[in-house]
């Protein structure tokens, strides 16, 4: 037997255990039967192992991220499906509710109209007509609610931020709430803190929010009380309305802001389930927050917080408001493709002493415009063959009489247009169908005052020196401005009243007395603050300046006519 090499003899003499031995270029690990491994191979194997681990780690991270994305996508799809179900459910409720809430009053309208036609006495006839009007207002309220929700969802609603007295706003709300509570046999209380401030915001929207919450509280309170708490601090209006009504469970509280949702559906409660939806949308529109707490059978509490800033700008009491006499135009041109609507508008105007020319189409309109000047044009927006926008554009480009200066008021039944949208297209005003005689007349009065010039005929009739009279009018008007400014600076209300008394007959003669009448009544009120008096005085000064400008134009016209006659 050959002699073993020294290294192999040493290996055979070792016990059966792992013993790494490195000599020269060889590394032995494990038991004696292990094969020798080169050192370079160990580095390769280690690198491969590390690479495999890196690949596995990267794969795990990729798969995990993909899983998270997939999970997020599934959650979003589930959310979309849920929203789609809610939307379908809402649409279903809208169709069913609108169908019911329109069919019922239409039945009353149809029946009352039939009975009114055969009524034997005036009282009976008037009672049926009152039923028709009441049900029409019922339908109008429903449609307005749906339009409000549409505008809020489509972000077409706007905020009209103007100065207002918070205390005056709350006082108006209290008067209405006390009457509502008295009719229902409920006790109404209110507490206000730090509300004697002038704020800048949309007072109409705020009033609608509080009215909706109070109405909702009283509808669902059979007995007990409703409390209104309001305060202003740190730039926010805080309002809380508490009631002792039927209350809500957690499930109902999660759904109260969904359209057409109502608590206690088995109970006959008036309304459509739109009030809280609109309220939430209006609060969000003004950057506020609304929250609710409730206990079933114990009552509910709604809290609203709206950011509003204080302002030193005086409140505009509305010189052309409801108390101001109407300054109606003399001749009005109306175009509408609906004969019955046209007849109603004509009757509304002629009963109030306004001459009305009615046109059923664009051809009749063109013929009427060629015959004479008109003070105001009333046009429907949506008509067959043309529309109000195209008609206005055509009017401004034509040379028919006073077509380029003629004030144009839109009559619209479309809910996707706001008043601001229509005015931005060049109209002087807008009335939304259905409208009352009062709404129509005030819109006409407002448009007429924007563009009307003074009528100097009563002043210059029967005289040969028209220019001399007009020059005296300009001089006296400038003196009136100086006297008004002096009296305003000295806070002398008696002097202001004397100036108004002095110029009033002349203004009445030229049919410009509307704003002066309001100013005169305002000066007689002892409770009117100085800021309001000063603001109204400045407005009167603006009117006098307009009168001076109109007089100067009339002077220029007379001189031009005289030059042409002499030549």
Phi, psi and omega in degrees: 000135183286153178286135178284150175298151184307322183292322180290323177298320179295323181293318181293333182277349180282151175289165181287085176205163180282129178211103179289131178228130178240122174225130178061240184259008187242145176234124180252129174227156178085201183278182188291344180273358180296146178275149178290141180240134178286147181298323179296324178295326180297321179295318180297314181297319178297319179295317179298318179298315179298321179296317179298317180298318179297316179298316179297319179296315179297320178297318180297314180298316180298313181296320181294317178294319177299320178297318179297317178298318179296318179296319178296318179297318179297319179296319178295320178295319178297321178295317178297319179297317180295317178296322178295319178297317179297319179297316178297320179295320178296315179298320178298316180295322179299312181298313182293316182292314180296319178301315180290313187284350173259322180297317183299306178294330177296325177296319177295317180298313181297314180294318180294322178296319179296317180289325181295326181293335181246018181293143184272330183229164184294320180299317179294319179298314180294326180295318178293321178295323177296322176298318180297314181296318181297317180290327176296318177295327177298312179295318180299320179297319178297313181295321178296322177297317178296320179293323177299316179296318179300313182295323179291318180293323182272005180058038177260351178285146182234163178251128178258091185276112178224160178294141176207153177272120182297320181297320179295319179299313182293325178297320178297318180296320182297317180302314180294318182293321179297321178293317179297317180295320179298321179295332183260000180071031181252158177263125181244129177233157178212145175224130181237140179228130177056042182258000179275065184224157173258121183244163175248117181181184180269093184295327179295317179295317180297318178297321178296319179299309183293319178299317179299316181292320178293317178299317179296318180297318183285331178297323186255020175243106182286320179210159180114224187215164174231130182246138175242122177239133179218142178206157176233123178201146177053039175076016181225140171269120180252125180231134175227134178235118181245145177221165177250039185277207188286340180072181182217151171271176185297321182296319180290324180297332179285347186242000188292338181267007176273135181304141176069011173275134178225143173284153173053058185297339180285342181271143181278099181243132179291159181110177186237357184079028180251342188302313182289327176297314179295318180300313179299318179295320180292320178298315178296322180301325181265012176076023182258187179225147176228139179220161182219140170232145184201152173229130182301125180083356183246334182125178184225161177222123177251131179241134180232135176232123183232125177287125179219138181260149174288156178214151177260000179291131181295149181284132177278113182279002174080078181294338177254030185278201187293334183275352183275132178300149181281138175250082189281147175289162181274316184235126181236136176254129183238134175231126179202138182275000177259109186302318181294318178298320179297318180293322179295316179297317179301316181295319178301318183285314184292331176293341179252021173079018180257125177289128186234129172250121186256135179234138182262347182205175184293328180294313177299323179298315181297319179296317181295321181293331181285339186279321185198169174280151174235156181276324182212146173248130173252123181227140172288150180280312185253111179225155178287133179092329178203181175218169184298326180293314179294322180296318179296317179297317179295320182298317183289338181267349184269173178242032180278110177047237182260035187299331184280340179250353186296124175294135182239126179250132180270140170249120188226141172250005183278134180269349182272001175247133173267169177300321180296321179299316183289317180296326180293340179275002175110003179281152180275344180188178182204138171234135182262132177286143354281143180236156179269170176299319182297317179297318180295315183293321180291325177294319177296317180298318180296316180293322181293322181290334181293329188235355187290144174255157181294144176264107184270358184301312179299333183280324186255359182295133175082011179237150178266339181258068180295320181296321180297318179295318181292325177294322176295324178297318179297315181296315181292327179293320177295323176295322178299319179298314180297319180294320179296317180295321179294314180294324178294319180296324181270001181055039182262093183289329178297319178294321177298318179296321179295320179296316179298317179298327182287319186268349186299314181302320180294319180293323178295323179297326182259013176059044177236025190275353188303300183292329178293324178297315179297318181297319179296317179294322180295322180293333179285339180283118184287340183275358182287129183283164185296322180299318179295317179300315181296318179297315180293324177296318177299322178295321177294321177299320176299318179296321179295320178297321176298320179298318178298316180297317178296321180295318178297322177295320179294321176300314180298320180295317181296317180296321179295319178296320181294319179297318179294324180292317181295325181282000000 
